Amino acid sequence: MNWSRSYGLRSYLRSSLWVVPFIAIPLELVVTRLSHGFDSWLGWNFQEFALPGAQALLQAVVTATLSFVVFTFGSLLVAIQVAGAQLTARIIATTLLRNNVVKYTVGLFIFTLMFALSAQTEWRRMSINSSCSWSLCSLSSRSRHSCI
């Protein structure tokens, strides 16, 4: 790879908005696995929420995060449209799209959204497992065995 091609690639990656949120998704998958492992290892019980309360909290986080992502992209789109009417494309690319605050904010929102969705999935899996275990306990209690 020659110098001009590597410079063009670095410039493209620096000015594109999709790179940071795209990296946030695999990072979220790793952090989710680690946090579920730590949760089962340490036996944390955050705020002692019951299943409906925890699901409502996670649904609120998902809704708020999705609203923040839409607001961030919407404001960026308006800024690009306003700047496009007054400035050239080179100035727009260097001032708006190379802004690290916007890129990392969108990456953080995508990370939070994906983390809350995977936590909801884990809660659903736990509730399905607990309902299956409760049904097994009720079946075994008919045969006079205790279920713990």
N, C-alpha and C positions, 0 to 999 in steps of 0.2 A: 504494500500500500504506500503510495507516494505521499508527499507532504500535503499537496493540495486536496487530495481525497480525504486524508485524515482530518485536515482542518475543516473541510466541509461537513464531515460527519460530526465532529465535536461542536461545530456551530449549530448544526441542526438539532442535536440533542440538548444543547443549552437553551435554544429558543423554542423548543416544542413543549407543549403543556402536558402531553399525555405520559411522559416518561416517569415522573414522580408518582402519580396515582397508580401507574402500572407496576412500579416496584413495591408500592404499598400493599398490593394484594398478596404476593407470595410472603412478604414480611408478616402480614396478618395471619396467614396460615401457620407459620412457624410459631408465632406468639400464642396463637390459640391452642396449639398442641402443648406448648410448654405450660400455659396457664391451667389447662385442664389436668395436666399431670401434677402440677403443684397443688391444685385444688384437691385432688383425690389423695395426694400424699399427706398434705397438712390437715385436711378435714375442715377447711374454712367454712364458716357459716356467716356470710356477710349480711348484717342487719336482721338476720333470722326471718327473711321473707318466706312466706308460703309460696307455693307454685303460682297461683293466680297473681299475687302481688309482684313477683319477679317477672312474670311474663308481661304484665302491664308496664313495668319499668323499662324493660327491654324494648317493648313496642313504642314507648314514648321516645326512647333514645334513637330508634330507627327512624321514626317520623321526623324528629327534629334534625337529625343528620342529613336526611334526604332533602329536607327544606333548605338547609344550609348549602348543600351542593348545588341545588337549583339556583339559589340566590347568588352564589359565587359565580357560576357560569353565566347567569343572566346579566349580572353587573359587568362582567368581563366582555360580554357580547355588546352591550350598550357602549362601553368605553371604546371598543374597537370600531364600532359604527360611527361614533362621534369623531374619533381621531381620523378615521378614514375619509371623512368629508373635508378635513382641514390639512392633513399631513400625508406624506408619501408612505408607501409600504415599508420602506427601509426603516423609517423612524418608528413606525408602529411596531415592527418586529423587535427593534432594539430597546424600546422603552416599555412596552406593555408585556410582550411575551417572554422577555428575559427577566421579568420581575420574579424573584425567588419567593417572595411572600405569597403571591397568588398560587404558585405551583405547590409549595409546601402546605398551604392551607387546604387546597383541594386534596392533596395526598393524605393529610390528617383526617379530613372528613370521610374520604373513601375507606381509610383504615378503620375508623370508628364505626362506620356503617357495616362493613364486613365483619368486624369483631362482634357487634351486637347481633347480627344475623346468625353467626355461628354459635353464639351463646344461646340464642333462642332455639336453634336446632338441637343443641346439647340438652336443654331443658325439656324439649319435646321427647327426645330419646329417653331421658331419665323418667319422664312421666309415663311413657309407654312401658318401660321396663318395670316401673313400680306398679302400674295397673295390672300388668301380666303377673307380677309376683303376688299382688293382692288376690287376683283371681285364683292363682295356684294355692294360696293359703286358705281361701274359702273352700276350695275343693278338698283340700287335705283336712280341713277342720271337720268335714262331714265324716271322715274316717277316724275321728277322734285323735288326730295328731296336732300338736301345737306348732305354730309357725312363728318363727322369730326372725 
